[in-house]
Amino acid sequence: MIYKKLMAAFMMLSMTFAASAQFRQGASYEDLYDGETVSVIKAHVRELSAAHLEGRKAGSEGEKYAAEYVAQVMKDYGVDVLSPAGGETFGIRTANGDTLTSRNVVGYVQGYDKNLRDHYIVVGARLDNKGTMTMTVDGKPVEKIFYGANGNASGLAIMLELARMVHTNSIMFRRSVLFVAFGASMETFAGSWYFLNRSFKDAANIDAMVNLDMLGMGSEGFYAYTASNADLDALLRTLTGELQPILPEITTAEIYPSDHRAFYDKEIPAIHLTTGRYYEHNTERDTQSILDYENMERELEYIYNCVLALANAKDGFSFRPTETPTREKSNDDVVAYNDCDQKPMFLNSTDPRAFLEKWVYQYIKYPEEALMEGIQGRVMVDFIVEKDGKVTDVRVVKGVSPSLDAEAVKVVSASPKWKPGRRAGDKVRVSMTIPVEFRLEKKGGRSTFGIKK
């Protein structure tokens, strides 16, 4: 009896190895040295750019299989999938009069803030690619497959891992986040148009969109295109001032037309993150072997931080570059800190770090709730130094959690008077932004906490 059980167990183990080997088509011994995140990204790209998908042309069985794969992975990660099995289908009339059926896959992670959870950040990635083409070589028909590893299995892979990270840390996201694999993107962005105009009923509550298209060539560059949106550019520059594994170059020229255009048409601010055009673009040489997976892992971490900042922004984002969010204030103009001839002074210092060192970090307390839950991060606090030196209108422009945000606002609001700023010899109201750091540290094997500059 024991012998039979051992044999059965051995057979099951053998079948598991066989299934794993079948799934890991194209894997090599080099993969054994990959980190966990790189290994998973490789597995997604390998599956989404496999030969049996035949280039994922819009309306094809390959695109349908890719949609089913994306939906299943999101379900496995605990993300709520709002679309039916195999994606939400829609029809497209082609140039020759035929109708093809494509599909979108929509995942959802709810935000924690009861006042903002009905507002959304959309993260999108193109699902389809060029498909196949039959060419005549030496008088014989040869079928070429446009595998689309970088275009756009790379963006889909990063979106799937981003969905996992957001779901795992959902308590940190004030707004809800939607993850959408857009079908028929190469057919005039039909999937994103359908999502905004026919499928998603709360499109008016989408505050921003992040488009992930062609992210596998990080060694060639990493770019962010915002259509020169002032609010989004400001947010990206804020991220630049923080420790990031990789930083995109903010570009004023659109590198590649993609699904962000449908959001622009609806006047929804959008960021297109991409590593740009590449030599193998739209050719059969766009295979998994050309991708820079280590940089894709770095991009993933940056994109997570970007989506977190978007989801937690207090005031939202204006669509038009000339518009900026307004704060409640008197008729007096507020002057930016760096635009003062004489900057505001705290205890005879114009350096904001003096305020952090001599006031904020002296009196701030780590909230018990955040300490118990291991929550840490940087709270960006904006405030005004009035003409009489008082600190007013304190608000969080980039938060971490309700308890940390509230503690930072409380301590800044209790500030003693400053020496007011001046411009052209006159006292002015000055707007300032400071980073309040909450950090947990390990010391002597015991869990402690510290607040660092």
For each residue, the residues with C-beta under 8 A, 3 or more apart:
1: 4 5
2: 5 6
3: 6 7
4: 1 7 8
5: 1 2 8 9
6: 2 3 9 10
7: 3 4 10 11
8: 4 5 11 12
9: 5 6 12 13
10: 6 7 13 14
11: 7 8 14 15
12: 8 9 15 16
13: 9 10 16 17
14: 10 11 17 18
15: 11 12 18 19
16: 12 13 19 20
17: 13 14 20 21
18: 14 15 21 22
19: 15 16 22 23
20: 16 17 23 24
21: 17 18 24
22: 18 19 25
23: 19 20 43 47
24: 20 21 27 31 43 46
25: 22 46 50
26: 46 288
27: 24 31 42 46
28: 31
29: 32
30: 33 34
31: 24 27 28 34 39 42
32: 29
33: 30
34: 30 31 38 39 42 293
35: 38 39 297
36: 39 40
37: 40 41 161 297 300
38: 34 35 41 42 293 294 296 297
39: 31 34 35 36 42 43
40: 36 37 43 44 161
41: 37 38 44 45 157 158 161 293 296 297 300
42: 27 31 34 38 39 45 46 288 293
43: 23 24 39 40 46 47
44: 40 41 47 48 73 153 156 157 160 161
45: 41 42 48 49 149 153 154 157 216 288 291
46: 24 25 26 27 42 43 49 50 288
47: 23 43 44 50 69
48: 44 45 53 56 66 69 148 153 156 157
49: 45 46 53 147 148 149 153 286 287 288
50: 25 46 47 53 147
51: 54 145 147
52: 62 65
53: 48 49 50 56 62 63 65 66
54: 51 57 60 61 62 131 132 145
55: 60 62 129 130 131 132 145 146 147 148
56: 48 53 60 62 63 66 127 128 129 131 148
57: 54 60 62 63 128 129 130 131 132
58: 63 92 100 102 128 131 183 184 185 186 187 190
59: 63 92 100 101 102 184
60: 54 55 56 57 63 64 131
61: 54 64 65
62: 52 53 54 55 56 57 65 66 131
63: 53 56 57 58 59 60 66 67 102 103 127 128 183
64: 60 61 67 68 86 87 103
65: 52 53 61 62 68 69
66: 48 53 56 62 63 69 70 127 128 156 181
67: 63 64 70 71 86 87 103 104 105 127 181 183
68: 64 65 71 72 85 86 87
69: 47 48 65 66 72 73
70: 66 67 73 74 105 127 156 160 181
71: 67 68 74 75 81 83 85 86 87 105 107
72: 68 69 75 76
73: 44 69 70 76 77 160
74: 70 71 77 79 81 105 107 160 163 179
75: 71 72 78 79 81
76: 72 73
77: 73 74 160 163 164 167
78: 75 164 167
79: 74 75 107 108 109 163 164 167 179
80: 107 108 109 110
81: 71 74 75 105 106 107 108
82: 106 107 108
83: 71 87 88 103 104 105 106
84: 87 88
85: 68 71
86: 64 67 68 71 89 103
87: 64 67 68 71 83 84 103 104 105 181 183
88: 83 84 103 104 105 106 199
89: 86 101 102 103
90: 101 102 103 104 183 184 190 191 194 198 199
91: 99 100 101 102
92: 58 59 99 100 101 102 184 187 190
93: 97 98 99
94: 97 98 99 100 187
95:
96:
97: 93 94
98: 93 94
99: 91 92 93 94
100: 58 59 91 92 94 184 187
101: 59 89 90 91 92
102: 58 59 63 89 90 91 92 128 183 184 187 190 191
103: 63 64 67 83 86 87 88 89 90 127 183 191
104: 67 83 87 88 90 127 180 181 182 183 191 194 195 199
105: 67 70 71 74 81 83 87 88 127 180 181
106: 81 82 83 88 178 179 180 195 199 200
107: 71 74 79 80 81 82 163 178 179 180
108: 79 80 81 82 176 177 178 179
109: 79 80 163 166 167 170 173 176 177 179
110: 80 117 170 176
111: 116 117 119 170 173 174 175 176 177 311
112: 117 170 171 172 173 174
113: 116 117 174 175 402
114: 117
115:
116: 111 113 119 174 175
117: 110 111 112 113 114 174 175 176
118: 176 202 205
119: 111 116 175 176 205 206 207 316
120: 175 176 177 178 202 205 206 207
121: 175 176 177 178 206 207 208 209 210 307 310 311
122: 177 178 180 206 208 209 210 263
123: 159 162 163 177 178 179 180 209 210 212 307
124: 159 179 180 181 182 192 209 210 211 212 259 260
125: 152 155 156 158 159 180 181 182 211 212 213
126: 129 151 152 155 156 181 182 185 186 213 258 259
127: 56 63 66 67 70 103 104 105 152 156 181 182 183 185 191
128: 56 57 58 63 66 102 183 184 185 186 187 191
129: 55 56 57 126 146 147 148 151 152 186
130: 55 57 133 146 148 186 282
131: 54 55 56 57 58 60 62 146
132: 54 55 57 143 144 145 146
133: 130 143 144 146
134: 141 142 143 144
135: 141 142 143 144
136: 139 140 141 142
137: 140 142
138:
139: 136
140: 136 137
141: 134 135 136
142: 134 135 136 137
143: 132 133 134 135
144: 132 133 134 135 284
145: 51 54 55 132 284
146: 55 129 130 131 132 133 282 283 284 286
147: 49 50 51 55 129 153 284 286 287 288
148: 48 49 55 56 129 130 151 152 153 286
149: 45 49 153 154 216 286 287 288 289 290 291
150: 153 154 214 215 216 217 275 278 280 281 286 290 291
151: 126 129 148 154 213 214 281 282 286
152: 125 126 127 129 148 155 156 185 212 213 214
153: 44 45 48 49 147 148 149 150 156 157 216 288
154: 45 149 150 151 157 158 214 215 216 291 296
155: 125 126 152 158 159 212 213 214 215
156: 44 48 66 70 125 126 127 152 153 159 160 181 212
157: 41 44 45 48 153 154 160 161 296
158: 41 125 154 155 161 162 212 215 296 299 300 303
159: 123 124 125 155 156 162 163 179 181 212
160: 44 70 73 74 77 156 157 163 164
161: 37 40 41 44 157 158 164 165 300
162: 123 158 159 165 166 179 300 303 304 307
163: 74 77 79 107 109 123 159 160 166 167 179
164: 77 78 79 160 161 167 168
165: 161 162 168 169 300 304
166: 109 162 163 169 170 173 177 179 304 307
167: 77 78 79 109 163 164 170
168: 164 165
169: 165 166 172 173
170: 109 110 111 112 166 167 173
171: 112 373 375 401
172: 112 169 308 312 375 377 400 401
173: 109 111 112 166 169 170 176 177 308 311 312
174: 111 112 113 116 117 311 312 399
175: 111 113 116 117 119 120 121 207 310 311 312
176: 108 109 110 111 117 118 119 120 121 173 311
177: 108 109 111 120 121 122 123 166 173 307 311
178: 106 107 108 120 121 122 123 200 206
179: 74 79 106 107 108 109 123 124 159 162 163 166
180: 104 105 106 107 122 123 124 125 191 192 195
181: 66 67 70 87 104 105 124 125 126 127 156 159
182: 104 124 125 126 127 185 189 191 192 195 259
183: 58 63 67 87 90 102 103 104 127 128 190 191
184: 58 59 90 92 100 102 128 187 189 190 191
185: 58 126 127 128 152 182 189 190 191 192 258 259
186: 58 126 128 129 130
187: 58 92 94 100 102 128 184 190
188: 193
189: 182 184 185 192 193 257 258 259 261 262
190: 58 90 92 102 183 184 185 187 193 194
191: 90 102 103 104 127 128 180 182 183 184 185 194 195 259
192: 124 180 182 185 189 195 196 259 261 262 263
193: 188 189 190 196 197 262 265
194: 90 104 190 191 197 198 199
195: 104 106 180 182 191 192 198 199 200 203 262
196: 192 193 199 200 203 206 262 263 266 268
197: 193 194 203 266
198: 90 194 195
199: 88 90 104 106 194 195 196
200: 106 178 195 196 203 206
201:
202: 118 120 205 206
203: 195 196 197 200 206 266 268
204:
205: 118 119 120 202
206: 119 120 121 122 178 196 200 202 203 209 263 266 268
207: 119 120 121 175 268 269 310 313 316 317
208: 121 122 232 268 269 270 271 310 317
209: 121 122 123 124 206 260 263 268 269 270 271
210: 121 122 123 124 270 271 273 303 306 307 310
211: 124 125 258 259 260 263 270 271 272 273
212: 123 124 125 152 155 156 158 159 215 273 274 303
213: 125 126 151 152 155 256 258 259 272 274
214: 150 151 152 154 155 217 256 274 275 276 277 278 281
215: 150 154 155 158 212 218 273 274 275 296 299
216: 45 149 150 153 154 275 290 291 292 293 296
217: 150 214 220 221 275 276 278 290 291 292
218: 215 221 222 246 275 292 294 295 296 298 299
219: 292 295
220: 217 275 276 278
221: 217 218 249 275 276
222: 218 246 247 248 249 273 274 275 295 299
223: 248 249 250 251 255 272 273 274 275 276
224: 236 248 249 250 251 271 272 273
225: 250 251 252 253 254 255 260 271 272 274
226: 229 232 233 236 250 269 270 271 272
227: 254 264 270 321
228: 233 252 321
229: 226 232 233 269 317 318 319 321
230: 233 234 318 321 322 323 324
231: 234 235 269 317 318 324 325
232: 208 226 229 235 236 269 270 271 317
233: 226 228 229 230 236 237 250
234: 230 231 237 238
235: 231 232 238 239 306 309 310 313 317
236: 224 226 232 233 239 240 248 250 271 306
237: 233 234 240 241 250
238: 234 235 241 242 309 380 398
239: 235 236 242 244 247 302 305 306 309
240: 236 237 244 247
241: 237 238 435
242: 238 239 305 378
243:
244: 239 240 247 301 302 305
245: 297 298 301 302
246: 218 222 295 298 299 301 302
247: 222 239 240 244 302
248: 222 223 224 236 273 302
249: 221 222 223 224
250: 223 224 225 226 233 236 237
251: 223 224 225 255
252: 225 228
253: 225
254: 225 227 257 272
255: 223 225 251 272 274 276 277
256: 213 214 272 274 276 277
257: 189 254 261
258: 126 185 189 211 213 261 272 274
259: 124 126 182 185 189 191 192 211 213 262 263
260: 124 209 211 225 263 264 270 271 272
261: 189 192 257 258 264 265
262: 189 192 193 195 196 259 265 266
263: 122 192 196 206 209 211 259 260 266 268 269 270
264: 227 260 261 267 268 270
265: 193 261 262
266: 196 197 203 206 262 263
267: 264 319 320
268: 196 203 206 207 208 209 263 264 319
269: 207 208 209 226 229 231 232 263 317 318 319
270: 208 209 210 211 226 227 232 260 263 264
271: 208 209 210 211 224 225 226 232 236 260 306
272: 211 213 223 224 225 226 254 255 256 258 260
273: 210 211 212 215 222 223 224 248 299 303 306
274: 212 213 214 215 222 223 225 255 256 258
275: 150 214 215 216 217 218 220 221 222 223 278 295 299
276: 214 217 220 221 223 255 256
277: 214 255 256 281
278: 150 214 217 220 275 281 290
279: 285
280: 150 283 285 286 287 290
281: 150 151 214 277 278 286
282: 130 146 151 286
283: 146 280 286
284: 144 145 146 147 287
285: 279 280 290
286: 49 146 147 148 149 150 151 280 281 282 283 290
287: 49 147 149 280 284 290
288: 26 42 45 46 49 147 149 153 291
289: 149
290: 149 150 216 217 278 280 285 286 287
291: 45 149 150 154 216 217 288 296
292: 216 217 218 219 295 296
293: 34 38 41 42 216 296 297
294: 38 218 297 298
295: 218 219 222 246 275 292 298 299
296: 38 41 154 157 158 215 216 218 291 292 293 299 300
297: 35 37 38 41 245 293 294 300 301
298: 218 245 246 294 295 301 302
299: 158 215 218 222 246 273 275 295 296 302 303
300: 37 41 158 161 162 165 296 297 303 304
301: 244 245 246 297 298 304 305
302: 239 244 245 246 247 248 298 299 305 306
303: 158 162 210 212 273 299 300 306 307
304: 162 165 166 300 301 307 308
305: 239 242 244 301 302 308 309
306: 210 235 236 239 271 273 302 303 309 310
307: 121 123 162 166 177 210 303 304 310 311
308: 172 173 304 305 311 312
309: 235 238 239 305 306 312 313 398
310: 121 175 207 208 210 235 306 307 313 317
311: 111 121 173 174 175 176 177 307 308
312: 172 173 174 175 308 309 398 399 400
313: 207 235 309 310 316 317 397 398
314: 395 396 397 399
315: 325 397
316: 119 207 313 325
317: 207 208 229 231 232 235 269 310 313 325
318: 229 230 231 269 323 324 325
319: 229 267 268 269 323
320: 267 323
321: 227 228 229 230
322: 230
323: 230 318 319 320
324: 230 231 318
325: 231 315 316 317 318
326:
327: 334 393 395
328: 393
329: 332 334 384 393 429
330:
331:
332: 329 387 428 429
333: 428 429
334: 327 329 384 428 429 430 431
335: 339 340 421 423 428 429 430 431
336: 339 340 430 431
337: 340 343 344 352 421 430 431 432 433
338: 343
339: 335 336 423
340: 335 336 337 343 344 421 422 423 428 430
341: 422 423 424 425
342: 421 422 423
343: 337 338 340 350 421 430
344: 337 340 350 385 389 418 419 420 421 430 432
345: 348 349 350 418 419
346: 349 352 354 355 358 359 415 418 419
347: 354 358
348: 345 419
349: 345 346 354 355
350: 343 344 345
351: 354
352: 337 346 355 356 432 434
353: 356 357 453
354: 346 347 349 351 357 358
355: 346 349 352 358 359 360 415 434
356: 352 353 359 360 361 434 436 453
357: 353 354 360 361 362 453
358: 346 347 354 355 362
359: 346 355 356 362 363 411 415 416
360: 355 356 357 363 364 408 411 412 434 436
361: 356 357 364 451 453
362: 357 358 359
363: 359 360 411 414
364: 360 361 407 408 411 436 451
365: 407
366: 370 371 407 438 449 451
367: 370 371 403 404 406 407
368: 371 372
369: 372 373 375 403
370: 366 367 373 374 375 376 401 403 404 438
371: 366 367 368 374 375 440 449
372: 368 369
373: 171 369 370
374: 370 371 440
375: 171 172 369 370 371 400 401 403 404 438
376: 370 400 404 438 439 440
377: 172 400 401 404 438
378: 242 398 400 435 436 437 438
379: 396 398 399 400 404 405 408 435 436 438
380: 238 396 397 398 399 433 434 435 436
381: 394 395 396 397 408 409 412 433 434 435 436
382: 393 394 395 396 397 431 432 433
383: 391 392 393 394 395 412 413 431 432 433 434
384: 329 334 391 392 393 429 430 431 432
385: 344 389 390 391 418 420 421 429 430 432
386: 389 390 391 392 420 429
387: 332 420 427 428 429
388: 417 420
389: 344 385 386 417 418 419 420
390: 385 386 417 418
391: 383 384 385 386 394 412 413 415 417 418
392: 383 384 386
393: 327 328 329 382 383 384
394: 381 382 383 391 409 412 413
395: 314 327 381 382 383 409
396: 314 379 380 381 382 399 405 408 409
397: 313 314 315 380 381 382 433
398: 238 309 312 313 378 379 380
399: 174 312 314 379 380 396 402 404 405
400: 172 312 375 376 377 378 379 404 405 438
401: 171 172 370 375 377 404 405
402: 113 399 405 406
403: 367 369 370 375 406 407
404: 367 370 375 376 377 379 399 400 401 407 408 438
405: 379 396 399 400 401 402 408 409
406: 367 402 403 409 410
407: 364 365 366 367 403 404 410 411
408: 360 364 379 381 396 404 405 411 412 436
409: 381 394 395 396 405 406 412 413
410: 406 407 413 414
411: 359 360 363 364 407 408 414 415 436
412: 360 381 383 391 394 408 409 415 434 436
413: 383 391 394 409 410
414: 363 410 411
415: 346 355 359 391 411 412 418
416: 359
417: 388 389 390 391
418: 344 345 346 385 389 390 391 415
419: 344 345 346 348 389
420: 344 385 386 387 388 389 427 428 430
421: 335 337 340 342 343 344 385 427 428 430
422: 340 341 342 425 426 427 428
423: 335 339 340 341 342 426 428
424: 341
425: 341 422
426: 422 423
427: 387 420 421 422
428: 332 333 334 335 340 387 420 421 422 423
429: 329 332 333 334 335 384 385 386 387
430: 334 335 336 337 340 343 344 384 385 420 421
431: 334 335 336 337 382 383 384
432: 337 344 352 382 383 384 385
433: 337 380 381 382 383 397
434: 352 355 356 360 380 381 383 412
435: 241 378 379 380 381
436: 356 360 364 378 379 380 381 408 411 412
437: 378 451 452 453
438: 366 370 375 376 377 378 379 400 404 449 451
439: 376 449 450 451 452
440: 371 374 376 447 448 449 450
441: 448 449 450
442: 445 446 447 448
443: 446 448
444:
445: 442
446: 442 443
447: 440 442
448: 440 441 442 443
449: 366 371 438 439 440 441
450: 439 440 441
451: 361 364 366 437 438 439
452: 437 439
453: 353 356 357 361 437
